[in-house]
Amino acid sequence: MTLQIIENASLKALNSFGVEARARRLLTLDDAADVDRALEAIAGEPRVLVLGGGSNLLLANDFDGTVLRVALRGRRIVEQGTADRPTLVEAAAGENWHAFVGWTLDQGLAGLENLSLIPGTVGASPIQNVGAYGVEMVDRFDSLLAIHRGSGERRRFEARDCRFGYRDSLFKHPDGRDWLILSVRFRLARASDHVPVLDYGELRDELAARGSPAPLQVARAVIAIRRRKLPDPALLGNAGSFFRNPVVDRGTAEALAERHPGLPRYPADARARAIGDADEVKLSAAWLIDRCGWKGYRDGDAGVHARHALVLVNHGSATGAQLLALAERIARSVRERFGVLLEPEPTIVR
């Protein structure tokens, strides 16, 4: 297909909050053969926003620049594994993440099941280092292929190149933002050889009712939990968890827990979690927000979900600016009460 270009384009259908915003120009890249043409089209453009599924984005204003929507498709098994060697799979950046996870399960592979129903695209998963229920994308990551928007250089990035952190990576920072991700590879175990990650009690309880920790059952359990807790963006505009769980030092966490009994906390690092020790501790942002009385709050059409304090929602016609103002009020109240800084997960266009 040819490169699609729309002037003065509405972005309402391209962001999961469903807020109205316009871009001066929208380019849709859905054919790998057009990558170089797309880069030529945005060359010299001072403002470029790369867009995947639009599920980790808050448009608080119109975008006076070019939006490059990556809609590349394709997935394949690169190298079959054995009992001792993982299978290498690859997906194009525009593939829907949840559909890709389901495809890996259909291939008899395991490792991504805890990340089922996370919204967004495969290409966005390493940018955010998505994670849920004890698993992060980096745990199964092999490499990614990206092209530099300025020079046109193509480069394969391995994990050590990507500076992965908690909901963080090189690609969220100034020295990495010019790399356009084209495809991502993962190393997955055969389902029959896989040891499930069941660190979260809620997931263990759900599986106990289902009677099997097989990867497909884990995926179904995760899907059931997420559907109970999180609203469907097709019905109620949202971007999932709006704030990251804050990470503090152990002394701060212990002092907070002494003043606020019941504060959920756990090691920020997976390795430390495995041995029960950590210098950095992750706190529950949802608990902090809930204790400040925000769950179920609504101001016009901008609100906080009634079942999950981490989820900001658009009840119909909220603007991005109204949702951002609400997020800032929430963060300010948490900082004033607990002395903890909440940072937003989504990219915010101001």
Summary of the structure (lengths in Angstrom):
residues: 350
radius of gyration: 20.4
end to end distance: 32.4
largest distance: 60.9
contacts: 1139
relative contact order: 0.13
helix: 32%
strand: 30%
